[in-house]
Structure formats: C-alpha cells, structure tokens
C-alpha cells in the first residue's frame, strides 16, 4: 500500500538525504541497504535522490531493522535512532569477547548492529559471487538429477 501524500520537492529531497545519511552511517552500499529492506536498488536510488516517495512498508522496515526514529526521517528532528529499551549486558567491544559459539549466538540474538552487519556482508558476498554461485548450483542440480536417473534405471533393471 502506498501512502498518498502531498510532499513538496524540497521535503522529498530532504527525506532522501536523511535516508542516504542513515545508510552511510552504517557504511552500507546502496545495493546492500536496498537488499536489507527487500527493495530494488534503483528504487532506493530514486528515494535518496528525492524522486520517489516510499510506501509505508519502507518506513516500517527501516524503523524495525535499523531502529530509526521516524520523526528524524520525516522532519529531521530528534535523534537519528530510537533509544534502546534494553541495553545489552555485554560490552560493545564484542569482537574481542567472542570465544565460543554461544558468545556468537548471544550477539546474533541481542545485537541488531551485529545482525545488520552480518546481513550486509552476506548480501555483499552474494552479489559479488552471483555468477559463480549460479554456475555451481546448476552443476549440483544437474549432478543430483543424473544420480537420481541412474538410481531409477538400476531399480528398473532389478
């Protein structure tokens, strides 16, 4: 559903700039940021350049995934991020403290920054290796089909 609104070109451009500022804060490429929000990179580009007004779903996702203050996004007022209701019990210097799988799982569960970082790295990896992955997936599928056909042929002979 698209939010119908009369937004001035200046306000639309300002909104786009704040979204771009948010993305750059997280040091995420436009492509990876768009992927994390389940949208096309070209559409995010239009939003950032003030040429498109995003649907309500966009604002909901960006608020939930990145903990963004919507007053900041819409009006440029207040803090960029909402205050966290519950602070993690472990210190922010998490990388030095990960010694076990349990530590890693704790950070995956409790740290949205960690989850977003992992998601960004995964998206980047998938985009950079798309052709290689497709090629090998097709090889695996073809190999599996061949083995399945061989097994069917063996069963028929018995």
N, C-alpha and C positions, 0 to 999 in steps of 0.2 A: 504494500500500500504506500503510495506517495503522499507526502504531507503537502497539501496545497497551501501556498502562502505567497504573499506579495513581498518579495525581498528585493531591496534596492541593489543595483550592481555593486555599489561600494560595500554594502554589508555582506554580499555574497563573496566578494574578493577578500574581505577581512576574515570571513569564516574559513575560506580556503587557505589563507596564510596561517591561521591558527592550527589547522589540521596538519599542514606541512611542518610547522614548528614542532608539533607533537611528534610527528614521525621522525624528525631529525633529532629530537631529544632522545629517542630510543635507538638512534643510529641504525635505522632500518631502511632498506631501499624501498622505493615506491612499489616495486613489484612484490616484495615480501610483505609489506604492510597491507597491500590490497589482498594478497592471498590470506593473510590472517583474518581479514574481515569478510572473506568469501565474496570478493567482488573483482571485476576486471580491472587491470592496471590502467587501461585507457579511461575508464570511468573515474577512478581515483584522481587521475591527472586532470580531468575536467573539473572535478570538485576543487582540487588545490588551486586551479587557475581561475576559480570564480565563474566557471561557465556552466556548472550544473549544481542543482540543489539536491542533496542526498535525501533518500527516503528515511522514514522513522527508524526502520530496522538498522540503518547505518549508525545512527546516534545511539541506539540501544546497545549494539555490539561494541562500539568504541568505548562506551561507558563501562560496560561489563568487563571486557577484555583488558583494557588499559587503565581502568579506574579513573577516567577523565571526568572532571567537573563540567557538566553541560552548560552551566552559566558562563564558564570561561569560554567554551566553544562558541556559544551563541552570541555572547555580548562582550567577551574579552574582560570580564570582571571576575574577581576572586582568584583563587589558586588554580593552577592547571589541573591538579589532581585532588580527588576527594580524600579526606582524612581516612586512614585505615581504622576500622572498628577494633581490630585486634592486632597488636604488634606481634611479629614472630618472636618466639622465645630465644631463638638462636641469633647470634650477631650477623650483621650484613656481610661480613667478610667470609662468606660461606665457602668459597673455593678452597681455602686452606683447611677447612674443617671436614671436608668430605673424605672419609677414610673407608667407609663401608657402603654397601648397597642401601642399608637402612638410612644412612645420612642422606644419600642422594634422593631416595624416595621421600624423605621428610621435606626436603627443599622443593621437590616437584609438587608436593601436595600443598605446601604453605606459602610458597613464594610465586606470586603472579609474574614478577620480573623474570624469575628463573624459567617459568613455563613459556613466557613470551620470547625469551632469548632462545630457548630450545626450538620453539616453533619457527622462529626466524632463521636459525641455522638449518633446520630441516627443509624449509621452503627453498632456501638458497641452494642447498645441496641438490634437491630435486630439479630445480630449474637449470642448474649448471650441468647436470648429468642426465638430462631428459632423454637424449638420443641413445646414450649408452644403456640406460635402464630399459628403454623400449625394446632395443635390439636384444638384450639378454632375456627379457621377459618373453618375447616371441620365441627365442631359441628354447627356453624352458617349456613353454606351452607345446611347441612342436615336438620336443623330445618326449613329453608326457603322453601326447597323442600317439606317437609311434609305439611306445611301450604298451599302451592300452590296446592298440590294434594287434600287437604281437601276442599279448595275453589272450585276446579274443580268438585269434587264429589257433593258438595252442589248445584252447578249450574245445574248439570245433573238431580238431583232429582226434582228440581223445574220445 
